[in-house]
Structure formats: C-alpha cells, structure tokens
Amino acid sequence: MKTRRKHKRARAHHTTTMSALLIAANLGCHASAQEADAPKVEETKVIVTGTRLASRGFLAPTPVTTVDAQELRLAGTQNLEVMLSDTPQFTANQLSSPTANTVQPGQPSGTSTLNLRNLGPTRNLVLVNGRRFAITGPDFTTDVNTVPAALVKRVETVTGGSSAVYGSDAISGVVNFILRDNFEGVEINAQRSVDQPTRTPNDSVDLTVGGNFGGGRGNVVVSVNYMDRDGFTRGERGGWALPSMGDGCVTASSWSSTRPGTPLAVPAGQTCVSAGGRPGLIFSGSSNVPTGRIGNLPVVGSAASNPALNAALIAAGLQNMSTLGAIFDPTGRTVRPYAAPGDAYDLGPLSYMVTPQKRWMSNAFAHYDFSDRATGYMEAHFSSNSASVQIGPTSASGNFLFNTNNPYLSPQMQEVLRQLDLRETGTTRVTNGTSSLTTTPGDGLAVLNYNRRFSDLGGRVADTDHQVYRIALGLRGSLPDVSDRWLRDLKYDVYYTKARTTETQDQAGSISLSRFQNAILAQNGAAPVLNPFGQNLTEASANAISVASKSKITAEQNVLAGNVAGSLMDVPAGAIDFSTGFERRYAYSAYSPDVFLASGDVSGWNAARATKGSTTVKEVYGEVRVPLLADKPFAKSLSVSGAFRRSDYDVASVGKVWTSSIGSEWAPTRALTFRAQKQKSIRAPNVGELFGGQGTNGPTATDPCSSRAPLAQQTQAVRVLCEATGVPANLVFDPAVQPSPFITQVVGGNPDLSAETSHTVTVGAVFMPPSVKGLQLSVDWYRITVDDAISTLGGGGIQSVLDLCYNTIRNAASVYCRAINRDPITGQIAAPTYVMTTNANIGGIATRGVDLAGHYNFTRDGIQWTLDSNWTYVNALTFTPIQDLPTLKNRCVGTWGATCGQPVPRWKGTTRISMKRGPLLLSARARYTGPVTVDSYALAANPPALESLTNPKIKSYTWLDLTAGWEFSRMVNLTGGVRNVLDKDPPILGSSQLPSNNTIPATYDTLGRQLFVTLNVKL
C-alpha cells in the first residue's frame, strides 16, 4: 500500500473539471500503467460530490473540479483557502483571509472562508467527507483552516447549485474535502515560508498517527497541527504600502502612477486638466489629528458668521481658515488653519497587512466493522485559534460641549467659543455614547465639532480566542437485497453531528465617548480633567477616558441525518439507482458584547447590540438516475437523473420550500460525453442574517456630496439633493463634508427575511481520446440566477446606498436617501444611524460563464510529464439591487470597486507543468487574472472621461511559481519553492482601494516573493 501511495503522489494531477468517471479514472492513473489497466472503469464505484448515488463508470451531469494532495505540496501554502483562491472558480474574500485586519461586530475574526463564483461565502456549502463540518459563527460558514491539510486526499468542488442533494447554502456549489481516514503509520510534515520584503516567518507542523486494531476490523487516525504565523504592519512592509493614498489632482510634473504627487487646487468652474493638472495619487490621511482639530468654525465673512465672531476668529489668527477648520500645535495654546492634506494623520503604519495567528488543531477519525453489514465511525475535531487585529490609534470625533472659559485655551480662542455660544439659537442637544447634554445661548457652553486622534494612547489591538469543536457519530453499511431485480445493492448511512464555536475578543485602545465628554467639562468649579488641545494627555486623564471592551460569540449546529442508496430495479439499459433520506438541522447563535459595545459608548471598535436566535429545519429528499440506452450506436450510454428535497423551516418568513434538479448524460462514444443539468436551489437566511444585532463598521467609501466625489459627478442635480438630505448649502462638495476616507454604516439582522431562490443550468462535455492516452479535456457552460438575494440594503453596502440615493434614484424621500443621517451643522454622515445598510432581500444576482480544463500526462525517456490547465471565463455577473426596479442593474464583470467589491476579471486561470524523474520533481505554475476597470466608471450611466480618473484600470497580472522536490527515500521527502518568483508588486490605487492598503490585498499578491520549504517524513 505504501508503494502505491508513493506512485499516486508522484503522478497526481492538478485541478481538472470532471465528474465521476474522470475522477475514478484519475485515481487509477496515479498508479503504474499495469495497475491502471487491470480493472475496468465500469467496475469502479466511487461516491462523488454532487450526487449521493454510486458511480457506475459514467459522467455525472454536474461539473466537479478536483484539487488533489499533490497540489497542496506543490503550491506550498499552509492555509487551504489560499490554494483554493488560486483556482479560477473562486474569488478572494477580503473580510476572511490572512489580510483581513478588521473586526466586524458579531462576526468571528481570524477565520478563512470560501467565495465560490463571487456569490459570497454564505452561498457555498463546505463539507468534509460529505458531511457538514465545523462552523465559524452566526453565519454558519466553515473556517476551511479547521480542515486538517495533512489528511486531505482531494478537494472536490461542485460549481453549481446542489440544494436538492445537500440542502440549504449550496447555491453556488459545494466544496467537499475528502480526507484520509484509513491511515497506518506515523507521518510528520513541517513547513516554513518566508516573504522576502519583511522576512516574516510562517511555520506549520503536522503529526499524523494511525493504525489498525481489532484484527484489522478497525482503524484510528489522529492528526495534530500547530501553526504560527507572524504578522507585519504596513510600516514594516514599506515601499508602495505607504503613505496612505487617495485620488486627487496633482501638478503634471509630480504625477506618478504609484506615488503621491503635489496637490493642485482646482479653481471653481474648471477641471483638473483644464487647470493644468493631472488626476493622480495624493496623500490621504485622517483629519482626526493628534493635536486636535475644530471642524465646524464658520469661515470669516461667511453667512454663518457675524461681525463679533469674525473679529474673534481674526484675533485668533484664523482669518484664512477653510471649512476644514483649525488645528492646534502640540502645546494646545497656538491655533492655525488646518491645511489638507499635509496636516492629515496616516493610520497606515501601525495597521497589520498580514495578521498574526497561532493555531492548535487536532482531528481524530475512527471506524470499526461490527459485522459485514455494519460499520461504526467517529469523527472528532478541536481547534484553538488565536489571532490579532491592530489598527491606528482611536479618536474622539463629533460634536462635543466645551466650557467657553476652558483654562487650557488661549484668551483669543476662549473668545471664539464665547461668540459661538452667543450665536446659538434655542436648545441644542449633544449626544455622545450614553451622555446626552443640552446647551442654550449664553450658558457658558459652546458646541464644537472636535476631532482628536489619541496617538498618545497607542494603537488599537483586538485579541481573539476562537475555539471550535465537532463530534460526529455514525453507522453505515449494507442491507440485504429484496430480490435479484428489486432493491438490491442497498447501502445505508445514519449519523449525528454536533459542532460548536466560541470566540472571545478582547479589545484595547478605545475611549468612552461619554467619559470623554465629561472629562472636557469643568466639574464643580475645578478645571477639566482632560486637556484635549495639543498633546497634553496625563496619566489621570488617560485613565479617565480609556476603556477596554470585550465580546463573545457562541454558535452551535446539530445535524441528525440518514440515507439509503442502491438499485431500485433493472431496465434494459442497466440499473435504476436511487438515494433517499432525511435530515434535521438545528442552529443557534448568540453575540454578547459588554456594556460599552452594546450601548455604543465606545470609540475605537465597532459597536453592536446583543443578539441571539435559532432555527430548525426538517428535510426529506430523494434522488434517482435512470439509464435509457447502453452500448448502442451513437449511445455508449444515455441516462437521466433527478432529485428533490422538501424543507420545513420554523422561520415563519421561510416555511416549507422545495428544491429540485434534473440532468442528463450522453456518451455517443467512449471518448466523448455530453452532460447537462438544471437545478432549483434555496438558501434560507442564517441566524446572523435573521437576528444579528445592529452594529457599526467603517469601510472606505466616497460621499457624493463631498469634494471626494469625481468632478464630473458634482452636478447641480446632486447639489440640490445634497441640500435636501441635510448638507448645508455652503458646504456641498466641500472637503468638510467627508474629511476622512472612511464612512460608518450600521449593519444588522432582519427577522422578516425570506429565503433566496436560485436556478442553475450547466451544459458541458468531456473528451478523452483513446488515441492520446492521458489526455482529458472538459468544457462547461454555467448560468446561475439568484432571486430575493439576501444582502445589505442596496446590494453592495454603503457605497451602493449612497450612489442609489444621489446618482440613480435621486429622490430625497426614497428608502436609500432616508437611510443616510447627516449632522445638520457640518453635513457629515453622523451618529447615531450613519448609513443604515441592514439586511434585506434585494432584487437578485445573475452570473454565467464557461469553465475550461485540461489534463495531460505521459512518460518519455523515463521522465513523467504532467500538464494541467484550469480556466474560467465570466461572461456576466449582475446585481439587481432593487426588486421594484428590475431594469436597474450593476454589471460587475470586468470591474472592481466599492459597489462590486473584489475584482471580477473576465478571464482567470492557472497552468502547471511538472516533470518527475526518479527522486527529482520540478514544477512551474502560472497564475493569471485578467484586466478590470473601476466600477465608478463602468457602472455610471454617464461615465466621466477616463482620463479624469486616477488609476481607473488594473492591467492583467501573471504570477510565476516554481517548485522542486527530492525523495531521499520512501520515508523522507523534501520540497521547496518560490511563489511570485518575479516579485511583482500589486496594483497601486487611490480612493478605489479595497480596503485601505493602497491596493486590493485579498486578490493581488502583497507579500512579494515568498520562499517555502516542506519536509515530509514517514515512519
């Protein structure tokens, strides 16, 4: 057996789109030529993802993409999601990856999920050995890094809806990790990888032990993994990662496609180009600065001011101040006009580009044959995952009350505050966290829009402890035949699984907004505890405002399922195969934030309310395959198949739903097979989508009412709407409306969500010419449509809501405009509701394209050659954000940006060529992703001139990876390689970056050249 496994590893192939016969044939071709010719294909029975029916040597109607253990070795990745993201059917997932330096309220941190067909991680179902595995949290996705990489035999991906076979969530497809569960011996696998720019190590060690017992009737496999990934910040990465950049107008002589230029002020009525400039990159930091900035001071001579206030501002030296206000010096006694962008604070240097992570994981698999007809089995998993998020210092930002005689201010600034107090009208309420105060004219209190970055408190750090366990107990075997023709070859499988996840997150570096408000006011005649002007933070004042916050996530999923499969009856063309079964799933989740997070009285981390909820579903399903012709002219085989599933949810808005599929396979010859399938799938809303408490986060976005909007979109129609939605007339298209590139949105659940419904059609062919042994080619066309898709309001988050309000619908009474809350003084998007983007059933999603794959292996002059190529052409990816406006569509193929998200190139593919001679293995792989255009241009009804935008296009990228291996013996194998051999830098972007690293780190390689070495020892 060990010799056979050695040959299988040596001849294993990369990614190939195929179905049951192709997988069975490939498993055979991994052995020697004599072994491959021994059994006939028709005699091989393999359970393949996409169907619960046993394979009988023909091609299943659903395309299946396969990645084997050899590719894991050659790719040199310690995280499975990195390897699968290279596969063209998958898209990167920015919020769940090693580069996801973010904390989403109520969502786990430090996990990795899969995004199939760019339809999102909740729309594909991850299985291990055909069963649901461990869960991440309230959305019940699977953290693929809980799957033991050392035990992976192959990964099968059904790239199309499979709800009728597997249940909810399988809209874009199913990813099934097939593990080695019959292992004997001891195996050690150790790997280290290092990126060249920062020399940051990533270490992983696996120990796998297995053996038989009970006279060979049973087997136990235990695998333990330890991974230690050091992180690094943007400051440590350096180069293109700093400084933080955005779009702007620069002098023509200073323009660069990768570095910030010298800003050029554009006179009113002109464009950047007509003013002699060029759209380019500029420094883009936060206007919340360490010495403090006052942002709502009326400009001298403006209608918002008066003679007395004008005189006070002039006396303070602020006669040339813009709407961005005034900035203090470090002492806090001197003030001057704020100058953008030079005075802005760069949050980038302290922020992680790759987050550090430590993980302990153990998996155990056991089975025992009680009899020839009954085998008991057990699967156990436990993992403890520690991860950290680090971002720049927190800030206090918003409207606060100050004493007009504040002793830390100069007399001139005290007079400015006194005039602001006298200018007030009526009663003004100022709310910050749990503090709510009022002020009236002449009461000695002035309202200031104050913005202070607490760099003297250090950066913000969130440490996460994520623990997962899962247990599965089952009994499988065979049942007696009812007769020779009816109900024979019966197999059964009954099992129960319980998966539970807990995550505790400790957050440091925050301040309490209510405590800050209290600390800047005089108390009982005593001077305020805190001097926020300049940098005069004392230990006492720091203790007065600093808080640490904490939250906990709990999620649990229980599954009870049973299945019977076999031959229903014989017909002239063969046996009618069937499968039928039941499944009951219970899902529960709770999120418990502390009082600071729950009340919103925290500045530093995203707040959210406590939440909990559960769902239960009871299901029955069936599947059948009927052979129509066999061994006939132009019909070596012809069959049809169908499946159904009835699901009964205890969620009133979902209730009882049906899913179904029908397919056909036709092989006119042994060399050529055609396949087609049509499926109806559903995805019920998960617990997080239904019951998630409302919380906030702050992605990068562009306010159409600010100066950050493209000049071509700063029209009179938008101006009128900005005024109607709360922006003061004199501040429309002004920098003060959006002084920071980040805008806060409120996200959360909706208990009235209904289920998504999808329809999938696939048509394809597989060609294996007998005249060219070892050659396998496939082509598959797919179309997936999702109706009533569950998403945030607007279908694309905060940017979609803003664009729908100001650039599409243009009606202040629309739900999208009403979702935007602005400060009436500054026009800024402000608390408490910011931009409401809570969950909703949007119009829908549609995508279609073609998968192409080829595999060729042959031996010449003692050298074994393998060539694998896997490509996807995406013809369409369209989001319809509003059900009532079906003609309004965001066509996102070939784009990226705030609305469409990660880049969706038309072409994406990989090609690998490998050669093996004796103990030597050499392999080269090319990874290609096609060109894309920023969605603000591609989706615009009247797009601006391309030359008026900054870096609006990303060219195609090809990365080259090299791997070499040497088998010292049957027991010792050494592999080393280099990813991104040519050390290609990622595309450098301004305001269209995702998220805020001057690029798109989840899609494009930000680590530069990476070296890895792997040692595999078998004892």
N, C-alpha and C positions, 0 to 999 in steps of 0.2 A: 504493500500500500504506500509506503514512504517513497519508493521509486516512482510509482505512478503519479503521486502528488508533485514530485520534483519536475517531471515532464510537463504536468499541467501548468505549473507556474512558468516554466520556460517558454511554453508555446501559447500562453494566454493572450487573448486579444484585447484591444481597447474597446471603445464604445461602438456598438453596431445596432442599428434598428432592426428588430426581427421579432418573431413570435415563437410559438412552441417548438416547431421543428428546427428552426435555426438555432435556438438555444440548446436543444438536445444534440444537434449535430456539432455545435461548437464544443460542448462538454466532451464529446467523443474525440474531436480532432485535437484536443490538447494532449492526448496520449500519443503513443507511437503509431506509425502508419498501420502496422499489423493489427494493433488493438482497435484502431478506428474502423477497420474493415470487418471486424469479427461480427458484431451484432448488426442486424438490420435496423434502420431508423424506425421502422414501424413497430418494432418490439420494445422501444424505449418509451417509458411513461414518466413524465416529469410534470409536477404541478407548477404552473407558470402564472405569474402575476397578471391580472386582468380577467381571470376566469377561475372558478373553483372546480372545473371539470378536468379530468385527467387527460394529458396529451396522448393522442394516438398517431403521432407522426405527421400531422398536417399543420398548416399555419393557422393560428388563431386570427380572428378578424381585427383585433385591436393591436396597433403597433406597440412594441415593447423595446425600449432602449436599455442596453445592458452595459454596465461597467464592472469589470472583474477585479480580483485582488491584485493581479499583476499591475494594473494601472495605479492602484494605491502605492505600490512600491516605486513605480517609475516617476510618479508625479511628486513624490517627496513631501506630501502635505500631511500634517498631523491632525488637521481638522477636516472631517468629511465634507463639510459644506463648501470648503474652498475647492476641493476636487470636483464636486458636482456643479459648482457655479461656472467652472470652465466648460461644462457641457452645454452646447448651444440651446437646448430646450429650457435651460434655467436662466433666470435673471438675478443679479445681485440684490441683496436685501440690506439696505443701509441701516435699518433700526435693529438688526440682529446679525452682527458679524463682528470680527475682531476690531474693526474700525468704528464700531458703534459706541462712541463716547457720549452716551446720552442716558438720561433717566426719564422714562415715561411713567406717569402716575398710574399705579395699579397694574403695571406690566413688569415682567421679570427682566433682570439685567444680566449680561454676561452669557446669554444663550445664543444659539445659532439655528435658524430655521431656513426652510427652502421656499423659493419663489419660482413656481413652475409656470411657464408661458406668460410670465409677467402679470399673473392674475392674483398674486398675493399669497402669503404663507398659509392663510386660513382656508384656501381653496384647493389645496392638495392634501392628500391623506398619506401619512407616513406609517408604514407597517414594519414589523420585524418578524420574520418567519411567518408572514401572512396574518399577523395579529397586531392590534393597536398596542403601542408601546408607551413609554414614559411620557409625561406631559410637562409643559413649561409653566403654565399658569392659567389665568382665566379664559384665554382663547383656545386652550387645549390643543395647541400645536405641539409638535415633538421637537425637542432640542436634539438635533442629529448628533451632537457630540456626546450624548449619553449612549450612543450605539458603539459597542466595542470594535474599534477599527481592526484590532488584531484578529478578530474572529470573522470578519466579513469575507464571505466566499464570493459574492457578487451583489450588485445593486441593480434591481430591475425597476424600470420606470414606465408605467403605462401613461402615455401622453395623450390622454383623452378622458372624458368623464366616465366614472365607474361606480356611481352610486347604487345602481341596481345590484351590483355584486358585493360591494363593501360598505355601503351606507353613506351617510352624510359626510360632507367635506371633500369628496372625491370629484370635484367639478373639473379642475384642470388635469387631474390624473392621480395616480397612486405611485408612491416610491416605496419599494419593498426591499429591505435589507435581508438577504439570505445569509445566515451565519453557519459556521462550522459547529455542529452540535454532537459530533461523534469522534472527538479528538483523543489521541493516545500519545503520551509522552510529555515532554517539557519544552517549551519554546520561549525564548527571550528576544524581544525586539526593542532596540534602543535607537533613538534618533535625536540628532541635534541639527537645528537650522539657524542660520545667522544672516541678517541682512547686512549688506556691505556698508551702506551710509552710516548707520549708527552702531553696528556690531552688537545688536541686541540679540541674546540667545533665546531659543525656544526649544525646550527639552521635553522628551516624552519617552517613557519606559513602559513596556508591557511584559507581564509574566503570565503565561498560559500553561496550565497543568491539566492533564486529562488522563483517564484510564477506564478500563472496563472492570466490571465486578459481576458477581453472581454467575460465574461460569460463562461470561460473555453475553448475558442477557440484559445487562445494564451498562450505562456509561455516564460518567460525570466529567464536566469540563468547567474549570474555574479560571477566569481571566481577571487580572488586576492591572489597572493602568494608573500611572501618575504623570501628569503634565504640568510643566512650569513654564509659562510664557511671560517673559519680562516685557513691559510696555515702554513706550517712549513718547515724548511730547513733540509738539511741532517745533518748539525751540531746539530740541535735540536733533530733530531731522534737518532743520535749517534749509538753506537753498530756496527752492521755489515755494516752500511751505510758509515762509514769512517774507514780508509782513502780510497781514490780512488785507485782501484787496477787493475792490468793488468796481462797478462801471462808472465812468465819468468822461469828462472832456479834458484832454491834455494838450500841451503845446506840441506842434508837429515834430519839433526837433527832439523831444523827450519821449516820444511814443515807443513802446515796446510791447510785444505780444505776451511777455512773461513777467515783466517787472513794472512797478508803478511809475507813471510819468509825472510831470509837473502839472498840477491842475490849472485849467484856464477858465476864467469866469466868462460866461456867455451873456452878452447884453440882451436885454428884453427885445423880442421880435426877431432874433437871429437864431441860427442853428450853430452847432459846434463847428461844422465845416465852414459855414459862411463867415464865422468869426475868426477863421484862420487856424482852428484847432483840428483835432482828430479824436474820435471816440477811442478811449483806451482805458487801461487799468489805473486806478488811483488807490492810495491808502484808504482803507475803510475800517475805522475802529469805532468804538462806542463813545458816545458823548457823555456817558456817565463816567466822570474822570475822578482820579484820586484826590484832587484838591477841592472838588465840588463845583457845580455849575448851576446857576439860576436860569431857568429857561423861559419864563413867561413875562419877562420885563417888557413893557411897551417900548417900542422904538421912539427915540426923541423926535418930536414933531408929528407923530402919527395920531390918528383919530382916537386911538385907545389911551393916549396920554392926555395931560393937561399942563398948563404953564408951571404949576408948582412942582409936579413930578418931573417935567423937563429940566427944571433948574436943579433938582436934586440929582438927577442922572448925570447932568453935565458936571456938577460939582464932584461926583464920584468918578469922573473920567470915562463915562460910558456914552459920550455923545456919538461915537461912531459904531455903536453896538448894532448887530444884526438881530434877527428874530431868534437866533440860537442863544442869545443871552450873554451872560457874563461868567467868567471863570476866576477863581481865587488863586493866589500864589500859595506856596506851602505854609506860610505863616497865618494865612487867613485874614490878614489886615489889609492887603492890597488886592484890588479887583481890576479887571480889564475885560474888554470884549473878547468873547470866545471866538477863536479862529479855526475854521474847519478847512481841511481835515487834520492840520498839524497838531491841534490840541487833543485829538481823539485818543482813546486808550485802546491798545491792542490786546484783546483777550487770548490771542493765539498761542503765545509762547508757553504758557502753563498747561494748555489743554492737551490731553492724550491724543495722539494719532493712532496708536495701537494700544488697547487697554491691557494691563497686566491681568493674568489669570492663573490660578492654581486649581488643579482638579485631581481628586482621588476617585477612582471608579472601580467597582467590582461587579462582575457578572458571573452567574453560575447557571449551567444547563445540565439537566439530568433526565434520563429516561430508563425505564425498566419494563421488560416484556413479562407481564404476568402470565401470559399464555400466547398461543399463536394468534389469537384474535383480540388481545387487549394489551396495550402499552400505555403505562402511565408516564407522564412527563411533568417537569417543573422548570420554570424559568424565574430567576431572581436577579434583581438589579438594585444597586445602591450607588449613589454618587454624591460627592460633596464638592461643590464648585464655588470658589471664592474669586470674585472679580472686583475691580475698582474703576471708578469713573473720576476723572479730575478735569475741572474747568477753571477758568479765571475767577478772580475774587468776586464776591457778591456786591450788590449795590442797593442803595435806597433811592428810589426814583418815583416821583409823583408829586402831588400837591400836599404840602405839609403846612402847619401853622407855626409861625415864629413870633416871639416877642419883638415888638418894634424897637425896644431898648436893649436888645441882645448884647451883653457885655463883650462878646468876642468879635463884634463888628466895629469897623471904624465909624466915627461920628457921621461921616458922609453916607455910609451905607445904612446906618440907623435912620437917617432922614429919608432915604429912599423907601425903607419899609414903612415909616410913618405915613408917607404920602400914599403908598399902596393901601394902607389901612383906611385912610380917609376917603379913598376913591371907591371903596366897596359900596354896594347897594343892597339893602335888605339883609337877610340872614343867609350866610353861606355855610353849608355843611361839608366837612372834610373827613373822609373815612379812610383809614389805613389799618388793614387787618381787623382786629377786634376793637380798635379805637374809632370812635365817631364823635367829633367835636364840632362846635359851631362858632362862628365869628360874625360880628356886626361892625358897621363903620365906627371908627374911633375907639374901639375897645382895647387897643394896645396889642392886637394880634393881626398879623398880615399873612396872607396866603402866598406861599412861594412854590413854584414848580422846581423842586430841588432834586439834584441828581449827583450822588456822591458814590464813587467806587471805593470800597474798603480794601485797598491793596495792603493796608497795614494789618489786616486780619489774616492774610494769606489766602491761598486758593481754596476752592470748594472741592471736597473729596466725599464720594459716596462709596462705602464698602458694602459689598453684597455677599451674603452667605446663602447659597442656593443648594438645597438638599432634595434629592429625588429617590424614591424607592418604588419598586414594582415587583409584584409576585404573580405568577401565572401557574395554575394547576389544571391539568387536563388528562383526558383519557381518549386514546384513539385506537383504531383497529379495524377489523373486518367483521362483516356479518355473513351468516350462511346465505347461499343463493336460494331464492324462492323456487326457481326452476332453471333448466338449461337455457331457456329463451327469455324468461321474465325476471327482472330484478335480480341480477347477478353482479358479481364483482363489487359488492357493496362495501364502502368504507365509511366510517363514522369518526367524528371528532367533536368532543364536548369539552369546554374549558371555561374557567373563571379567571379573570384578571382584576387586580386592584393596583392602581397607580396613584401615588400621592406626591405632591410637591409642596415644599415650604420654602419661603425666601424671606430673610430678614435683611433689611437695608438700614445702615447707619449713615446719616448724612451730617457732615460738619462744614463749618464755614458760613453758616446762614446768620441772618439777623431777624429779630422780631420787628415787624413794622409798627405795631402798637407801642412796643418799648422804645423804638427809635423816636416816635412822635412824642412820647412822654419825656424822653431824655433831653430833647432840644428845647423844652419849655422850662421856664423858671418855676420852682416849687417853693411855695411859702416864703417868697422873697429871696430865696437862695438862687445863685447862678445856675443855669442848666448844667446837668451832669456831663453832657456831651457838647463838645465844640466841633461841629461838623465842617467848619470852614477851614480850608487848608488841610494839613495833616497833623492834627494835634490830639490824636487818639491816646488816651491814657488807659492804664490797666483797669481803672474803675469804670470808665465809660465803655470800654470794650466789654467788660463783664455785664454792664447794664443792658446791652442790646444784643449780645451774641446768644444764639440758641443752637442746639443740636436737635435734629429731628430723626424720627425712626418710623418705619412702616413694616408691615408683614403681609405676605401673600400666602394663602393656602388654597390648594386646588386638589380635587380628588376625582378619579374616574373609575367606576366599577363596570365590568362587562361580563355578562353571562351569555354564552353562545353555544350553539350546537349545529352540526351539519352532517348530512348523509349524502353520499355521492356514489354513483355506479352506473350500470347499464340498465335502462328501462326495459328495452326489448330489442330484438333483432329485426332489421328490414333488409331487403336485397343488397343495399349498398354498405351494410355494416350495422353497428350497434348504435341505438339512440342513447346518448349519455345524458344524465341528469344530475342535478345537485339541488338540495333543498335544505332549509334550516331556519333557525330563529336567532334573535339577538336582543338582548335587553341592556341598555346603557344608562347609567346614572352619572351625572356630572354635577359637581358642587364647587363653588369658589367663593372666597372671601378676601377682602382687602381691608386691612386695619391700619390706618395712619394715626399718628399721635395727634395731640390737640393742635399743634402748630400747623401741620399739614391739612388736617381736616377743616380748620377754620379759615385757612388762607392767610394766617398771620405769620407768614414766613417769606423772606426774600432771599433767594439763593437756589431753592429747589422747587420743582413743580408741585403745587398743592393739589389735593384731591380729597373728596369725601369718602367716608367708609362705605363699603358695599358688600353685599353677599347675595347669593341666589343659587338655584339649582334647576336642572332639567332632567327629565326622564323620557326615554323613548323605548317603545316595544315594537319589534320588527319581525316579519316573516318574509322569506324570499325564496325564489326558485330560479333555476337555470337549466336549459336544455339545448342539446345540439343534435340535429337530425341529418345524417348523411343521405344525399339524394342520388349521387352517382359515384361509381368507383371503377377504375380500370376500364374506362370506355374511351373511344376515340374523342380527342379534344376534351376529355374529362377524366384525368387521372384521379381526381377527387372533386366532389362538389357537395357542399353542405351548407345548412343554415343553422343559426343559433339564436337564442333569445333568452332574456332574463327579466325578472320583475322583482320589486321589493315594495312592501307596504309598511309604512312607518306611522306610528301613532305617538305624537308628542303631547306632553302635558302642558305645553305652552299654548294658550288659547289662540294666539295670532298665527300659529302654525297648524296645529291639529293633525288630521290624517292626510298623508301625502303618498303619492305613488311615483315610483321611478321604473324605467324600463329600458331595454336595449334589444336591438335586432341586428344580426350581422350575417355575412355570407363569405365563404371562401371557395375559390375555384382555381384548381390547378389543371390547366389544359395539358401540361406535360410535367415531368419530374423537375424540370429546370425552372419553371415559371409558375408563380402563384399570384393570383389577384385576391384582394381582400377588401371588404367594406363593412362599415358598421354605423348605425345611427342610435344615439343614446339620449335619453332624457334623465337628467340628474337634478338633485336638490341639495341645498346646503341650508340647514336650519341655523338660525343665529345662535352663537355660543353664549355661555353665561356672561362673559365680559361684555359682549355687544348688547345683551339684554339689560343687565343690571349694573354695569360698571358705573361707579360714582363719578360725578363730574370733576375733572381736574384740568390743569393747565400745562401747556408746554410752549416753547418759543422757537419755532423754526425760522429760517431765513425766508423773507417774503418782501414784496415791493408794494407799498401803499400807492394806489393810483392817484391819490390826492397830494402826494409829496413830490419833492424835486427828484426823488429817485426814479420816478416813472420816466420812460423814454420820452424825449421831447415831442416826438410825433404823436404821442397819446395825450399830451397836455392840451386838450382841445377845450373850446368854450362849453360844449355839451357836458364834458366831465367836470368842468369848473362849477357849473350850475348844480350838478348832482352832489358834488362835494359840499357845497354850501347847504344843500337841503339835508344832508346827513350829519351836519354838525361841525363842519370846519369853518372857522371864521373867514370871512371874505378876503381879508388882507393876508391870510396865511395859506391859501390854496396854492399848491405846487411850491411850497416853501420848505426849506430844509428842516424847520422846526416841527413839521408835521410827523416826520419819521427820522429822528436823529440817530437811530440805531438800525442796523440791517435786520434785526430780529423783531418779530411781532408775535405777541402772545395770543393763543387761541384756547378756547375751552372745549374739551373733548369729553365724551362720556356715553353712557348706555341709553337705550331706548326700549322699554319693555313691550312696546307695540310693534316691534319689527316682525315682518313676515319672512318666510323662507325664500331664498333665491331659487330660481329655476334655470337650468341650463339645458341646451340642446347641442350635441356634438355629432359631427359627421366626419368620418375618416374614410378615405379611399386610397388604396396603395397596392404595391406589387413588390415581390421578392424574386430575384433572379440568381440562380446558382447553376451556371452552365456546366454540364459534366465534362465538356472538353477542356475546361480550365479549372482544374482541381484547386480547391482552396479559395476560390473567388465567390464572394457573396455581395450582392448589391440590393439596395432597397430604396424605394421612394414612397412617401406617404403624404397625401394632402389632408389637411385638417381644417375644420371650422368649428369654433366654439362661440356660442352666444349665451349671455347671462342676463336674465330679466329680473327686475326687482333687486338688483345687486345691493348688498349692504356695504355702505361706505360712510364716510363723513359727509356732512351737508355740502353739496356742490360737487361731490365725487372726487375731489382732488385736494381736500384740505383748505387751508386758509387762503392760498392764492386763488383757488377756484372761486371761493365765495367773493373775494374782492373783485376779481375780473368779471364775474357774473353780474355783480351789482353795478359797477361803473362802466364797463366796456361792452356788455352784452345786452342785459335786460334794461338797464338804465331807468329804473323806476324806484323812487325812494321808498315806496310802500311795499316793494317785493320782499319776500322772506329773506333774501340774501342781503339786501341793504339793511333790513331791520336786525339782522344778526350782528351788525357792526356797532360797537359802542365807542363814542369819542368823548374826550374831555372838551367841554364847551369853551375853555379858555385857550388851550393850545392846539386843538384839533387832532391831537394824538389819539390813537386807539388805546383805550384805557380800561382800568378795572371798573366794576367787578366782572363784567361779562366779556370784555375784549371783543373777540370774534367768536361767535358760537358756531362750532362745527361738530356738534354732537351727531350720533349715528342716525342714519336714515336709509330707507330703501330708495336708491336713486333709479334713474331710468334703466341703465344696463351697460353691459360690456360686450364687445364682439372682437374676436380675433380669428385670423386664418393665415395659413402659410403652408410651407412644404418642408418636410424633413427628408434629407438625403444622406445615405450612409453606405459605406463600402468597407469590405474587409478582404484582404488577400494575404495568404501565407503560402510559402513554398520553400523548398530546400534546394540549394545549388552549390556544388563544390564544398559540401559539408557545412555550409552556412545556412541557418534558418532565418528567413526574412519574413517580416510581418509589416503590413501596411494597413493602417486604419484611418478612415476619414469620416467625420460626422458633421453635417451642416444643417442649418435651419434658415430658411428664407421666410421672413414675416411679411406678408402682403398687406395686413391690416391689423391695427389694434385701436379700437374706437371706444371711447367712453361717452355715454349719453347721460349727462348729469341731472337732467330734469325729466321726470316722467311726462309732464304736461307739455313739454317742448321737444318732441321726438326728433325734430329736424336740427336741433342744436347738438352738435357732436364735436368732441375733441379727438381729432385723428392724430394719434400719438406715434404711429410707426415712423421711424426715422428721426425721432426727436428726443429731447430730454428737457427737464426744467421743473419749475415749481408746480405746474399743473400735471404734467405727465410723469414726473418722477425720474427714476433711473433711465439711462439711455436705452432705447429700443431700436437698434440698427436693423436694417432690412436683412443683412447677412451676418451670421455669426457661425464660426466653425472651428474645429480642431483637426489637425492631421498629424499622425505619429508614424514614424518609420523606425523599426527596430531590427537589429541583427544579433544572432547568437551563434557563437562558435565555441564549442567546448565550454569552459567555465566563464568565458567573456560575454558580456551583454552590453551593447551600445544602443542608445535610443535618442531620437531627436523629435521634438514636438513643436509645432507652430500653432499659436492661438490667435485667432483673427476676430476682430469686431469692427463692423462697418461704420461709415461716417454718419453723423447725426447733426441736426440743426436745433437751436434753442426753440422751445415751444412758444415763447412770447412772439416770435416771428412766424413760425409755421402755423399757429392757430389763429392769428389775427385776421379778422375779416378784411381789414385794410392795413396790411403789414407795412411797417415803416421800411424805408430803404435799408437794404442790408448793410451798406457802408455806414449807416448811422448807429449801428450797434457795436458793442465791444465783444470781440471773440464769439460771434454768433454760431460758428460751426466748429465741430470737432472732427478732425480727419480720421480716416481708418487707422487702426492700430494692429500691428502684428508683433507678438512676443515670441521669442525663441527660447526653448528649454532643452537642456542636454542632460542625459543621464548615462552613467556607466556602472556596471556591476561585475563582480567577480565571485564565483563559487569556489572557495578554498577547498571545500569538501561537501559531502551531502549534509553536513551538520552546520557549516559556517558559511554565511553569505554576506558580502559587503556591497553596499550600493551608495553611490554619491552622485550629486548632480548640481546643476545651477538653473534656477528659474530666472527668466528675464536676462539672458546672457548679455544682451546688448545694452543693458542698464537704461532702458527707455524711461524718460520722465513722463508723468501723466499730463493730460491737457491742463493748462492753467487758465482759470476762469475768474470772472469778476462776480457780479451780482447773481449769476445763474449757477453758482457752485452749489453742490449738494454734499454735505451740509455746509461746513464752514472751514474747509481746509485748503481753499484756493483751487479745489478740484472736485472730483467725484470718487472718493477713495474706495467705495464698495465695488465699483465697476472697473476702475483703472488702477494699475499696479503702482502703489505709492511706496512700496518697500525698496524699490530699485533692485539691483542684482542681489539674489539670495542664494546661499550655498547650503546644502544639506548633506548629511551622511547618515546612513542607516546600517546597523549591524543586526543580523538575524542569526540566532544560534539555536539549534535543536539538539536536545539531549535525550 
